[in-house]
Amino acid sequence: MADSKFDTMRNGYNRYQVDDKVTQLESEVESLKKKLELYTSRLEEVEKLSNSYKEKYLTLASEIRIKEKAAEDIARIALKEANTIVQTANENADVIVKEALASAKAILIEVNKLGEETGEIKARMVNELSKLDRALNEFEVPDRVDLGYLENE
C-alpha cells in the first residue's frame, strides 16, 4: 500500500489510478476474508474432533477407574475369602483345602481377566490420544494478516 504512487491532477490524485488501487485492495480483502472463513471452519472442525477425543478419553479413563476399583474390590474380597477358606480348611481337612484352591484360582482368573481388559482399554486410550496428537500436529495455523490494509486513510 505504501508503494502506491498516484499521479496528481488539478483537484487531487488521478481518480482512475485511485479507483484501480481501491478495487485491487477490495479484492485482496475479500480473498483474505475467504481464507479466514476457511481457516475458522477448519479450526472448528479440529476443535470438535478434539472435544470428541477428550470425551472418549474421559470415558475410557472412567472405565479404567471402574475396572481398577472392581479389580481391587475383587482382590480384597478374594483375600478375605481366601483367609476364611484357609481357616476353615485348617479346621476341616484336605477336602476343604482343595475347594478353597479351586475358588481362589477362579477368582485369580477373573482378576487376571480384569487386568487384561484394563490393559486393552489403556492401549485404546493411548491410540486415541496418539490420533488426537497427530491431528493437532497436522493443523496449520494461518499466517497473520496485515491489518493495515483495513485502516481508512
Phi and psi in degrees as a GROMACS rama.xvg file:
@    title "Ramachandran Plot"
@    xaxis  label "Phi"
@    yaxis  label "Psi"
@TYPE xy
-69.3099  -22.7994  ALA-2
-83.8774  0.236301  ASP-3
-77.7851  125.527  SER-4
-120.867  132.206  LYS-5
-115.912  142.003  PHE-6
-68.9476  141.849  ASP-7
-90.3153  143.566  THR-8
-120.222  -176.136  MET-9
-60.9185  -42.5334  ARG-10
-106.495  22.6377  ASN-11
137.505  -144.375  GLY-12
-88.1159  162.502  TYR-13
-63.4381  114.077  ASN-14
-58.9164  -40.6062  ARG-15
-67.8586  -39.7509  TYR-16
-64.4003  -43.443  GLN-17
-64.5889  -44.4976  VAL-18
-60.4059  -42.2361  ASP-19
-61.8696  -42.7848  ASP-20
-66.3603  -42.2929  LYS-21
-61.4838  -43.6553  VAL-22
-61.0366  -43.3256  THR-23
-61.8467  -45.5382  GLN-24
-66.5228  -37.7469  LEU-25
-62.4133  -39.8485  GLU-26
-63.2533  -42.7736  SER-27
-63.7256  -43.1799  GLU-28
-61.4017  -44.0532  VAL-29
-62.381  -42.2361  GLU-30
-62.0559  -43.6407  SER-31
-65.7936  -36.6556  LEU-32
-62.5183  -42.2155  LYS-33
-63.5383  -42.2329  LYS-34
-62.5209  -42.2931  LYS-35
-61.715  -42.2069  LEU-36
-62.5797  -42.2056  GLU-37
-62.8483  -46.9307  LEU-38
-66.1045  -37.4237  TYR-39
-63.5173  -42.3988  THR-40
-62.5884  -45.0335  SER-41
-63.0374  -40.0425  ARG-42
-62.9089  -41.5747  LEU-43
-62.3613  -40.6849  GLU-44
-62.7986  -43.759  GLU-45
-66.8112  -37.7693  VAL-46
-64.6825  -40.2804  GLU-47
-62.8283  -43.9076  LYS-48
-62.452  -42.5097  LEU-49
-61.8516  -44.6302  SER-50
-62.6967  -38.7213  ASN-51
-62.3651  -43.9995  SER-52
-66.3934  -36.6624  TYR-53
-63.4095  -42.2761  LYS-54
-63.1068  -43.9991  GLU-55
-61.1577  -42.5407  LYS-56
-60.0703  -47.2542  TYR-57
-63.0812  -39.4188  LEU-58
-63.1307  -47.2798  THR-59
-64.7354  -40.6411  LEU-60
-63.1173  -40.0022  ALA-61
-64.4018  -43.7182  SER-62
-60.8346  -40.916  GLU-63
-63.9457  -44.6567  ILE-64
-60.8323  -42.2584  ARG-65
-63.0162  -46.098  ILE-66
-68.0715  -36.8785  LYS-67
-65.1392  -41.8816  GLU-68
-63.3435  -42.8778  LYS-69
-61.7327  -41.6735  ALA-70
-63.6145  -41.7206  ALA-71
-64.1435  -43.4221  GLU-72
-61.989  -45.1641  ASP-73
-63.1689  -40.6861  ILE-74
-64.4105  -42.0617  ALA-75
-64.4078  -46.0288  ARG-76
-62.2084  -41.9146  ILE-77
-62.1659  -39.6667  ALA-78
-66.1032  -43.7092  LEU-79
-61.8699  -46.8639  LYS-80
-63.2187  -40.5752  GLU-81
-62.6035  -41.0135  ALA-82
-63.7286  -41.5105  ASN-83
-64.4373  -44.5961  THR-84
-63.2935  -41.2669  ILE-85
-63.3889  -42.7317  VAL-86
-63.1382  -45.1406  GLN-87
-65.2161  -39.0677  THR-88
-62.9943  -39.9117  ALA-89
-62.3126  -31.4811  ASN-90
-83.7789  -29.8798  GLU-91
-113.849  -8.13007  ASN-92
114.19  -175.271  ALA-93
-67.1644  -28.7182  ASP-94
-62.7155  -44.5099  VAL-95
-66.4016  -36.315  ILE-96
-61.8115  -41.6925  VAL-97
-63.8314  -42.1151  LYS-98
-64.0403  -40.1375  GLU-99
-63.8218  -42.4196  ALA-100
-64.0329  -37.8523  LEU-101
-64.6151  -43.9754  ALA-102
-64.1173  -43.8845  SER-103
-62.5354  -39.7717  ALA-104
-63.0225  -44.4125  LYS-105
-61.9307  -40.7108  ALA-106
-66.637  -42.5062  ILE-107
-64.6251  -36.6638  LEU-108
-62.7837  -42.9371  ILE-109
-64.3676  -42.4637  GLU-110
-62.4168  -41.1263  VAL-111
-62.8646  -42.5874  ASN-112
-60.8436  -43.6588  LYS-113
-62.1995  -38.9312  LEU-114
-63.1407  -41.3155  GLY-115
-64.4357  -43.2064  GLU-116
-61.6494  -40.7623  GLU-117
-62.6199  -41.3329  THR-118
-62.6745  -40.874  GLY-119
-65.2566  -42.4959  GLU-120
-64.0361  -41.2742  ILE-121
-62.4281  -42.8751  LYS-122
-62.0224  -41.7053  ALA-123
-62.582  -42.147  ARG-124
-64.8321  -43.2924  MET-125
-61.1151  -41.3477  VAL-126
-62.614  -45.3172  ASN-127
-63.8986  -41.4072  GLU-128
-65.4306  -35.2579  LEU-129
-64.6783  -41.9923  SER-130
-61.9327  -43.2119  LYS-131
-62.6364  -42.8096  LEU-132
-61.0637  -43.961  ASP-133
-63.0185  -42.8576  ARG-134
-61.9371  -42.0538  ALA-135
-69.1085  -36.5473  LEU-136
-69.5092  -28.454  ASN-137
-82.9203  -14.9027  GLU-138
-71.5255  127.953  PHE-139
-102.488  127.852  GLU-140
-86.898  132.688  VAL-141
-66.2459  152.628  PRO-142
-65.4299  152.286  ASP-143
-67.9191  143.43  ARG-144
-96.4211  136.921  VAL-145
-73.5012  107.535  ASP-146
-73.2344  -6.15347  LEU-147
-61.8081  -25.9112  GLY-148
-66.0193  -21.6525  TYR-149
-93.5718  -8.02653  LEU-150
-74.0555  141.195  GLU-151
-81.0052  139.682  ASN-152
